[in-house]
Amino acid sequence: MYIIKVKGKAKIPDYIQLRDENFVLIAYFRADRPLKNMDKYGLEGKEEAFEKLIAELPFGKLQALNLV
């Protein structure tokens, strides 16, 4: 799975995209609102690490999602 942070403009907020190994969009949500159904994407129990990653993630850089 891959993650990318997209910079918003003016009134449009920043967004996070989660993509699968074929780069198909599987989730799209605001960066300031955590993902609600994390178990749907196999990320249950990793909420704190996920929020920390989002805060540190640079805009526009696609990277593999590796939460430990």
C-alpha positions in Angstrom: 0.0 0.0 0.0 1.2 3.5 -0.8 0.4 6.9 0.8 0.6 10.5 -0.6 -0.3 13.8 1.0 -1.9 16.3 -1.4 -1.7 20.1 -0.6 -5.0 21.9 -0.6 -5.4 25.4 -2.0 -7.4 28.3 -0.5 -10.5 26.8 1.1 -9.7 23.2 0.0 -8.0 21.3 2.8 -5.0 19.0 2.6 -5.9 15.4 1.7 -4.4 11.9 2.1 -4.6 9.2 -0.5 -4.1 5.5 0.1 -3.3 3.5 -3.0 -2.8 -0.2 -3.5 0.2 -2.0 -5.1 -1.3 -1.1 -8.6 -1.6 2.6 -7.5 -5.4 2.3 -7.6 -7.0 4.8 -5.2 -8.5 2.9 -2.2 -9.1 5.7 0.3 -9.2 9.5 0.2 -9.7 11.6 3.3 -8.8 14.9 4.9 -5.4 15.1 6.6 -6.9 16.8 9.7 -9.6 14.1 10.1 -8.3 10.6 10.9 -9.5 7.6 8.8 -12.5 6.1 10.6 -12.6 2.6 9.2 -8.9 1.7 9.6 -9.7 -2.0 10.0 -11.1 -2.0 6.4 -7.6 -1.3 5.2 -5.7 -3.6 7.6 -4.5 -0.7 9.8 -6.4 -1.4 13.0 -4.5 -0.7 16.2 -2.0 1.6 14.4 -3.9 4.8 14.7 -1.1 6.7 16.6 1.6 5.7 14.2 -0.7 6.6 11.3 -1.4 10.0 12.6 2.3 10.6 13.3 3.2 9.5 9.8 0.6 11.9 8.3 2.0 14.8 10.3 5.5 14.1 9.1 4.7 13.2 5.5 5.9 15.7 2.9 3.4 17.0 0.3 3.4 15.3 -3.1 5.8 12.5 -2.3 4.4 9.0 -2.9 5.9 6.5 -0.5 5.2 3.0 0.7 3.1 2.7 3.8 5.0 0.8 6.4 3.6 1.1 9.9 5.4 -0.7 12.7 
